[in-house]
Amino acid sequence: MDSESSTASRLKLQIKFSGRSIPVEIAGDTTIKDLKSLLQTLTNVLPRGQKLIFKGKVLSDESTLASSGIIDGSKIMLMASQGLHQGGGPVKKEAAIVPDSTRRKKETIKDSIVKSQVERWKATGVIALSDCGLTTIPEEIWTSVPSVRVLDISQNSYLEVPATIGQLRSLQKLHLNGNNLFNESIGWEGLTSLKLLTILSLSQNNLTALPSAIGALKSLKQLHIENNKLMCLPSEIGFLTELQVLKAQNNRIKTIPTSIGECVSLIEVDLSCNLLAELPETCDRLKNLKAFYLGNNGLKSLPSKLFKMCLQLSTLDLHNTEITTDLLRQFEGWESFDERRRLKHQKQLDFRVSGSAEFDEGADKNW
């Protein structure tokens, strides 16, 4: 009786991982496999990429905490295999600290450049101010160049995007990537009123959510939101029926709305390095889809009719998921997909000048 009580009792453990200590409270009769599943949500490391070590020994998935000699207060080391993380985007370059005197000189130079370029902006309709160390968007953009078609203010520092951006009625391409933007840094009501916008890049920022108003950008063809901290996509994304490219890799996305199936123009979708456990069945409506990148997620299966319905699909990246080739072969339409995939790869090989590593997209392997 005492043995059963101690086995079922709650244990407070310390998981040592990557220089930090993660507290975990869990039942003593829990298996190591279940502990790994719990740690996946805390560390973003897939269970098969985890190696748990206690008193110098690697713990077996089948054993329980109690049978492994683990007691209340025990410390367990977690070692992660490289490449088996979910949603861990690349390290971003931090903005360098510039002395005040140097900053003032740069700002004076920038002001003169802006003034001298206004006429050129008016003539070309293109404003290129990428990597200029800007902390605010020059007022001349709003007051002097209302007919601008392309605005690139990427790779600057702590920019805020005011709602006045909505004055740029002719804007077709907007690049805001790499600006350390937060949700509240963007005047969404102005941005989402840009009815002619075809390309929107918000990658490499600190966004945790997109507003439902994003669905108002009916002309959008490319949406780049990779390398943020997004937890989900709004259901209104289904209104983007002209969208062809969706880049959302390296986020914290756990679910994809069923409305994704309404984005019937999608050709390329990248959802790799997120926290996805499943995909909605409506993905099979993406009849124009050619490339689907899903690596480094917790996926165990795919929409059942994906191969049968998506007859343009020829690239499918499943690296570091739990989906095996044996499973894929059971899907209706697999043979046709596999033939398209092989033909595409052969064309790529035919254009290569010299030998290189064997092409591998994750669907060729059994794990």
N, C-alpha and C positions, 0 to 999 in steps of 0.2 A: 504493500500500500504506500509506504514511504517512498519507495523507488518510483512508483507511478506519479506520485505528487511532485517529486523533484524534477521528473522528466517533463511534466506538463507545465511547470512553473515558468514564469517570465524571467528572462535573462537580460540584463543590461550589458551590452557589449560595446567595445570601442574598435571601429574598423579603421586601420591606418592606411591611408591612401593619398598618394601624391603630396606628401608633406603636411597633411591635415588629418584630424581625428574626427570620424563620423560616429555619433552615438546612435545605437540601434537597440530597441527593446523588442524581444521576440521570444516565442515559446521554446522551451528546451527540446521538445520533440520535433522541431522543424528540421527538415532536411537541408543539407548544404545547397542543393539545387534550388530550393525555395528561397533560401537566403540570398543567393545570387540574383534571383528575380527581383527581390526587394531592393538590392543594391543597384540594380539597373536604373531604377527610378531616381536614385540618389546620386549616381555618378555618371549616368549616360554611357556606361560600358556594358555592351551586350554580355549576357551570361556566358556564352562560349568564349568570350575574350577575357574572362575573369579567372585568376588563379588565387585561391584563398590559402594562406599559410598560417598554421598555428603550431607554435613550439618547434619550428623548423620542418614541419611536415605539410605536404600539400593535401588539402582536405578533399575527400571523394564525394562526388555529387550524391551518391546513394546513402551515405551515412547521415545520421542526425547529429545535432550539436552535442547532445548528451553522450552519445556513443563515441564521439570524438574527444571526449574529456573536457569539453568547453563548459565553463561554469560562469556564474554571475561575476561580472567585472573583467572577464577575459579580454585580451587584446588580439585581434586577428589582422594580419597584413593582407591587403589586396594589391595584387599586381595585375596590370592590364596589358593585353597584347596590343601592339601598335596597329592602328587601322580598324579597330573594332569598337570605336566610340560612335555614339549617335549624336548628331546635332552639334558637334564641337567644331565650330567654324575656325578658320585660320586666325592666327594672331594678327591683330590689327596694329598698324603703325601708329604710335601715340604722337600727338602733336608736340613738336619740340618747343621748349620754353625759350622765348626770345627776349633778350634784355629790352627794357623800355626804350632806350635811346635808339637801338637798332630798329625796333618796331615802328617808332615814329618816322624814321627815315624811309622805311619801306612803305608806310602808309602815304607819305607825301608823294613818293614815286608812283604808287598805285593810283592816287587821285589824278595825277597828271596823265597817266596812261589812259584812264577811263575817259577823261575829257577829250583827249586827242583821238580816241577811237569811236566816239559817238557817231560821227559822220559815216565811218566805215560800217558800223552796225546798221545804220539806216539804209545804206546802199545794198548790203548783202543779206540782211535779215538774220544774221548769225552773230551771236554773242558768245565768245569763248573766253571764260575766265577761270579755267580749271587750274588748281594748284597755285593760286595767287596769294595765299595767306589771308584771305578775306574773313572778316568776322561779321560783316553785314553786307547785304546786297546793295550795290550802288543805286542811289535814287534815280540816276539818269536812265536806268533800265525802264522804270515805270513812266517817267515823264517825257522821255525823248524817243523811245523806240517801241511804240505800241504795236508795230507790225512785225516784230521779231518772230521768226519761225523756229529757230533753234537756240536754246539757252543751256549752256554748259557751265555750271558753277560747282562742279565736283571737286573733291579733294581739297576742301578749304577747312576752316576751323570754327566750330561752334556756331554755324550759321543758323539763323532763324528765317523761315520762309513765311512772309506775311501774307494775309489774305488778299493783299493788293496784287498778287501774282495773277489773280483772275482778270486783271485788266489786259493781259496779253492774249487777246482773243484769237490771234492768228497762230499761237504757239502749237507746234507739232511735235517737237522733241525736247524733253526736259531731263537733264542729268543732274541729280542731286546726291549722287553716291559719294561716300567717304567724307561726310560732313558732321559726324557725331550728332546727328539729329535724333531727338526724342519725339514721342507722339505729340507732345504739347508744343514742340518747336515749329510745327507746320500749320499754316492757316488752311486747313482742309477744305473749308467752304469755298475758298478762292481757287485752290488747285483743282478741285473736282468740277469746277465750272468750265474748264478748258475743253470745250466740245470737239476741237480738232486734234487733240493730242493723240499721237500714234505710238510714241515711245516714252515710257516713264521709268527712270532708273532711281531707285531708292536704296540700292545695295550698300553694304558696309556702313550702317548706321546703328542706332540703338532702339529701333522701333519694336514695340511689343504687340501691336495690333494695327490693323488697317480699318478705317472707318467704313460703315456700310455705304457711304456716299461714293466709294470707289466705283460702284456699279454705274454711276452716271457717265463714266468715260467710255461712251459707246463706240468711239472710233479707235480705241486702244488696240494696238497690234502686238506690242511687246511690253511686258511688265517684269522688271528686274527688282526683286526684293530679297536677294540672297544675302547671307552674312549679316542678319539682324538677330533679334530675339523674339521673333513672332511665335505665338503659341497656337494660332489657328488662322484660317482664312475666313473672311465674311461670306455668308451665303449669297450676298449680292454679287459675288464674282461671276455668278451665272449670267448676269446681264451683259458681260463682255463677250458678245458673240463674234466679234471680229478678232479677238485675241488669238495670236498665232504662237507666241513664245511666252512661257511662264517659267521664270527662273526663281526658285524659292529654296535652294539648297542652303545648308548650314544655318538652320533656325532651330526652334524648339516645337515645331508643329506636331501635334498629336493626332489631329483628325482633319480630314478633307471633307468639305460639305458635299452633299449629293448633287447640289446645283452645278458642280464642275462639269457634269454631263451636258450642260447647256452651252458650254464653250466649244461649239462644234467646229470652230476654225483652228483649234490648237494643232500645231505640228510638232512642237518640242516642249516637253515638260520635264523640269528637273526638280525633284523632291528629295534628293539624296541628303544624307546627314541630317535627318530629323528624328522624331520620336514616334513614327507611324507604326501602329500595330496591324492596321488593315486599311484597305482602300474601298471606297463605295462602289457598288456594282455599276453605278451609272457611268463609270469610266469607259464602259464598252460603247458609249455613244460617240466617242471621239473618233469619228470615221476618218479624219485626216491626220491622225497622230502617226508620226514616223519614228520619233525618238522619245523614250520614256526612261528617265534615270531615277532609280529607286534605291541605290546602294546605301549601306550604313543606316538601315532602319530595322525595326523589330518585326518586319513582315514575315508571315509564315505561309501566306498564300496570295493569290491575285484574284481580281474579279473573274468569275467563272467563264464569261463569254468574251474576254478581252481579245484572244487570238481569233476567235470566230468572227467578231464584228469589226475589229480594227484592222482592216485589210491593207492598210498602208504601213503598219508597224514593222520596222526592220531592225531597230536598235532597242535593246532592253537591258539595262544595267541593273544587276541584282547582287553585286558584290557585297559581302558581309551582311547578308540577310539569312534567314533560315529556310529559304526556298531552294529546293534541290531540282536538278534536271529531271530526276525520276517523277517528281510531282508535276513539273511542267508538261511532260509527255502525256499526262492523263487528260490535259485540257483539250477540248474540241478546237480544232484549227491549229494545233501545234505544228503539224507537218508543214502547212503552208507558210506559217511564220518562220519556221526553221529554214525553209528554202529561200525565202526573201533575205533572211539574215546572212545566209551563206553567200548568196549572190552579191550582196553589198560588200561583204568582207573581201570577196575575191576581186571585185573592182578596185578596192583600196589597195590590195596587195599588188595588183597589176601596175599601179601607178608608182609603186615604191622603187626607188633607184637602187637601194642597197638593202640587205637583209636586216630585219629588226626582230624584236621580241614577238612571240606568237600572239596574235590578237585574242584577247580574252575579255568577255563582258560579263562573266559570272554565270551565264546560263549554259556554259559548256562543261561545267564541272559538277561532280558529285561531291558533297561534303560529308 
